[in-house]
Amino acid sequence: MAKNFEKACVIGGGVIGSSFTLLFAIGKMDVISYNRSLESEAKTKKIIEKYVDELIEKNVVAEDKETILSGISYTTNEQEAIEFADIVEECIPENYDVKKEFVKVFEKYAKPDAVLCSATSGLLVTKIAEDAERPERIFGAHPYNPPHLIPLIEISQGEKSDPETANDLRELFTRLGKKPIIIRNEVPGFIANRLQAVVLREMMDLVDKGVVSMEDCETALTFGPAIRWAIMGPGQIFELGGGEHGLQGLLDHIGPSMETWLEDAATWTKFTDDIKKKTVDGVHEAIKNRPAYIGNTHESLAKYRDGMLVEILRLHKDFKI
């Protein structure tokens, strides 16, 4: 029987925690946000209100601000927050010891059928849950930044996580308007972060070798592959690129040439100080060179990004926050 998720608790109110809190509230769930102090709580409220203002400004949500915010309550009492929830979304620091310690707190106060999800960006659920009394109800639910806009949710399972509950979580996040995927076998970094890490490494390597500036490399990606990736994945893109012979034909035709590119591609696994400096300096230079109307400061760049994300997502027929 599928689990009935009606009440949510979010532990931690930073960028990710605030976004999850808003997601549950927009999805008509009762949600409680836990912060360790009233000062942190005030910051969380400010972040959430900013998100709501932006969503209303972009005509993403139909409800008014007061209606959306009315589904959110706040507490600095961890027991109160955990006891309240059917699902607990943990958004605390990316550290095994910290997360494992929270598992103990969760198991102390949680309802018997409550589920714990960690927003970890790449830690293994098996290790997070290794000291748990009931590891079958512990999962990862990793969003993508900015998580109140990006649809992806990566649901990761530990060795003892219950697969049926993973499916229940997929149904929940689908109902909330997200595009959840289930990771069948654990890997560090999950799926999307691994993909973007490999792309970033190749860009950094090309810049380090003097092949291209960081600004031009980002232009190549943004207005080449990435603009297609916003529509469909590279497998389907190459299927179309192969014409009547599809992906098989494309691989047969240009596969040998692609192999020479891969032979020359980066394989290193450590970020040297020199490579990091060239990349950071290149990104700062690229931002400085952007026209103001498409963002040339951190704040204006983020505003432009979020506005573009909404417009791109609207082109997807099943878009929904």
C-alpha positions in Angstrom: 0.0 0.0 0.0 1.4 3.4 -1.0 2.4 5.8 1.8 0.3 8.8 2.3 2.5 11.8 2.6 0.5 14.8 4.0 2.8 16.4 6.5 6.4 17.4 5.9 9.2 18.6 8.0 12.3 20.3 6.7 15.5 20.3 8.9 17.6 23.3 8.0 16.5 26.5 6.4 19.3 27.5 4.0 18.9 27.8 0.3 18.0 24.1 -0.2 15.9 23.8 3.0 13.9 26.9 2.2 13.2 25.7 -1.3 12.0 22.3 -0.1 9.8 24.0 2.5 8.2 26.1 -0.3 7.8 23.1 -2.6 5.8 21.2 0.1 3.7 24.3 0.8 2.9 25.0 -2.8 2.0 21.3 -3.1 -0.8 21.9 -0.4 1.1 19.9 2.2 1.3 21.1 5.8 5.0 21.8 6.4 7.1 22.8 9.4 10.5 24.3 9.0 13.1 23.6 11.8 16.0 26.0 12.5 18.4 25.9 15.4 17.8 29.5 16.4 15.3 32.3 15.9 18.0 34.2 14.0 18.3 31.3 11.4 14.5 31.1 11.3 14.3 34.8 10.4 16.7 34.2 7.5 14.7 31.2 6.3 11.5 33.3 6.3 13.3 36.0 4.3 14.6 33.5 1.7 11.1 31.8 1.3 9.4 35.2 0.9 11.9 36.2 -1.7 11.2 32.9 -3.6 7.5 33.5 -3.4 7.7 37.1 -4.7 9.8 35.9 -7.7 7.3 33.1 -8.5 4.4 35.6 -8.3 6.3 38.1 -10.4 6.9 35.5 -13.1 3.2 34.3 -13.0 4.3 30.8 -12.0 1.9 30.4 -9.1 -1.8 31.3 -9.0 -2.2 31.7 -5.2 -1.4 34.9 -3.4 1.6 35.2 -1.1 -0.4 34.9 2.1 -2.1 31.7 1.0 1.2 30.1 0.1 2.9 31.1 3.3 -0.1 30.1 5.5 0.8 26.4 5.0 4.2 26.9 6.6 5.0 26.9 10.3 8.3 27.3 12.1 10.0 25.9 15.1 13.3 25.7 16.9 12.2 22.5 18.7 13.6 19.5 16.8 11.3 17.0 18.5 8.2 19.0 17.6 9.2 19.2 14.0 10.1 15.5 13.5 7.0 14.2 15.4 4.8 16.2 13.1 5.9 14.8 9.8 5.2 11.9 7.4 8.3 12.8 5.5 11.4 14.5 6.9 13.7 16.3 4.5 17.1 16.8 6.1 19.1 19.7 4.7 22.1 19.9 7.0 25.9 20.0 6.2 27.4 17.6 3.7 29.2 15.5 6.3 28.7 11.8 7.2 29.1 12.3 11.0 26.6 15.1 11.1 24.1 13.3 9.0 24.5 10.0 11.0 24.0 11.9 14.2 20.8 13.3 12.9 19.6 9.8 11.9 19.7 9.0 15.7 17.5 12.1 16.4 15.1 11.2 13.7 14.7 7.6 15.0 14.1 8.9 18.5 11.2 11.2 17.6 9.8 10.0 14.2 6.4 8.3 13.7 6.8 4.6 13.0 5.9 5.0 9.3 7.7 8.3 8.7 10.4 8.5 6.0 13.7 10.3 6.2 15.2 11.9 3.1 18.6 13.5 2.9 19.3 16.4 0.5 22.9 15.2 0.2 24.6 16.1 -3.0 26.5 12.9 -3.3 27.0 11.0 0.0 26.0 7.4 0.1 22.8 6.6 1.8 24.1 3.2 2.9 26.8 4.9 5.0 24.4 7.6 6.3 22.1 4.9 7.5 24.7 2.3 8.7 23.9 2.8 12.4 20.1 3.1 11.9 17.7 0.7 13.6 15.4 0.9 10.6 17.5 1.8 7.5 14.7 0.7 5.2 13.0 4.1 5.6 16.1 6.3 4.9 16.7 7.7 1.4 18.4 10.5 -0.4 16.3 13.2 -2.2 18.7 15.5 -3.9 17.4 18.6 -5.7 19.1 20.7 -8.3 19.9 24.4 -7.7 17.8 26.5 -7.7 15.6 23.7 -6.4 12.3 25.7 -6.3 12.6 25.9 -10.1 14.6 23.0 -11.4 12.3 19.9 -11.7 14.9 17.2 -11.1 14.9 15.2 -7.8 17.4 12.3 -7.5 16.0 9.6 -5.2 18.9 7.5 -4.0 18.7 4.3 -2.0 20.9 2.6 0.4 21.5 -1.2 0.5 18.7 -1.6 2.9 16.3 1.1 1.7 12.8 -0.2 0.8 12.3 -0.1 -3.0 8.5 0.3 -2.6 9.0 3.4 -0.5 11.3 4.7 -3.2 8.4 4.4 -5.6 6.2 6.2 -3.1 8.7 9.0 -3.0 8.7 9.2 -6.8 4.9 9.5 -6.8 5.1 12.2 -4.1 7.6 14.4 -6.0 5.8 13.8 -9.3 2.6 15.1 -7.6 4.6 18.1 -6.4 5.5 18.9 -10.0 9.0 17.6 -10.0 10.8 15.2 -12.3 12.1 12.5 -9.9 14.4 9.7 -10.9 15.3 6.6 -8.9 19.0 5.7 -8.7 19.1 1.9 -8.7 22.7 1.4 -7.5 24.6 3.8 -5.3 27.3 5.9 -6.9 29.1 8.9 -5.3 27.8 12.2 -6.6 24.6 10.6 -8.1 23.8 11.2 -11.7 23.5 14.9 -12.6 26.5 16.0 -10.5 28.7 13.4 -12.1 27.6 14.5 -15.6 28.3 18.2 -14.9 31.6 17.4 -13.1 32.9 15.6 -16.2 31.9 18.5 -18.5 33.4 21.1 -16.2 36.6 19.1 -16.0 36.9 19.1 -19.8 36.3 22.8 -19.9 38.9 23.5 -17.2 41.4 21.3 -19.1 40.8 23.1 -22.4 41.3 26.5 -20.6 44.4 25.2 -18.8 45.9 24.1 -22.1 45.3 27.5 -23.7 42.9 26.1 -26.3 40.2 28.6 -25.5 39.2 31.2 -22.9 36.7 30.3 -20.2 34.3 32.9 -21.6 34.4 31.4 -25.1 34.2 27.9 -23.8 31.0 28.7 -21.9 29.6 30.4 -25.0 30.3 27.2 -27.0 28.5 25.1 -24.4 25.6 27.4 -23.8 24.8 28.0 -27.5 25.8 24.6 -28.7 25.1 21.4 -26.8 23.4 22.9 -23.7 20.7 24.6 -25.7 19.7 21.2 -27.1 20.1 19.5 -23.7 17.4 21.8 -22.4 15.1 19.9 -24.8 16.3 16.3 -24.6 19.3 14.2 -23.6 22.3 13.6 -25.8 21.2 10.0 -26.6 18.0 11.2 -28.2 19.8 14.2 -29.8 22.3 11.8 -31.5 19.5 9.5 -32.5 18.1 12.5 -34.5 21.6 13.5 -35.6 22.1 10.1 -37.3 19.2 10.7 -39.7 17.5 7.6 -41.0 20.2 5.4 -39.4 19.7 7.0 -36.0 22.2 6.7 -33.1 23.6 3.4 -34.4 24.4 5.0 -37.7 26.0 8.1 -36.1 28.2 5.9 -33.9 29.3 3.8 -36.8 30.0 6.9 -38.9 31.8 9.3 -36.6 32.5 6.9 -33.7 36.1 6.4 -34.7 36.6 10.1 -34.9 35.0 10.6 -31.5 37.4 8.0 -30.0 40.3 10.2 -30.9 38.6 13.1 -29.0 38.1 10.9 -26.0 41.8 9.8 -26.1 42.8 13.4 -25.9 40.2 14.3 -23.2 41.0 15.1 -19.6 41.3 12.2 -17.2 42.8 13.9 -14.1 41.0 13.7 -10.8 42.6 16.4 -8.7 42.0 20.1 -9.0 45.4 21.8 -8.9 45.7 25.4 -7.5 46.8 26.6 -11.0 43.8 25.1 -12.8 41.4 26.4 -10.1 42.8 29.9 -10.4 42.6 30.0 -14.2 39.0 28.8 -14.1 37.8 31.2 -11.3 39.6 34.1 -13.0 38.1 33.2 -16.3 34.5 32.9 -14.9 34.9 36.3 -13.1 36.1 37.9 -16.4 33.2 36.3 -18.3 30.6 37.7 -15.9 32.2 41.1 -16.0 32.0 41.2 -19.8 28.2 40.3 -19.8 25.8 43.1 -20.7 23.9 44.4 -17.6 20.5 43.3 -19.0 21.6 39.6 -18.9 23.3 39.9 -15.5 26.9 40.9 -14.7 26.8 40.6 -11.0 26.0 37.6 -8.8 22.6 39.0 -7.9 21.6 40.1 -11.4 23.0 36.9 -13.0 20.9 34.8 -10.6 17.8 36.8 -11.4 18.4 36.4 -15.1 19.1 32.7 -14.7 15.9 32.1 -12.8 13.8 34.1 -15.3 15.3 32.1 -18.2 14.6 28.9 -16.4 10.9 29.7 -16.0 10.7 30.6 -19.7 12.5 27.4 -20.8 10.3 25.2 -18.5 7.2 26.8 -19.9 8.1 25.4 -23.3 8.0 21.9 -21.8 4.3 21.0 -22.1 4.0 19.4 -18.6 5.8 22.2 -16.8 4.5 22.7 -13.2 6.2 24.1 -10.1 
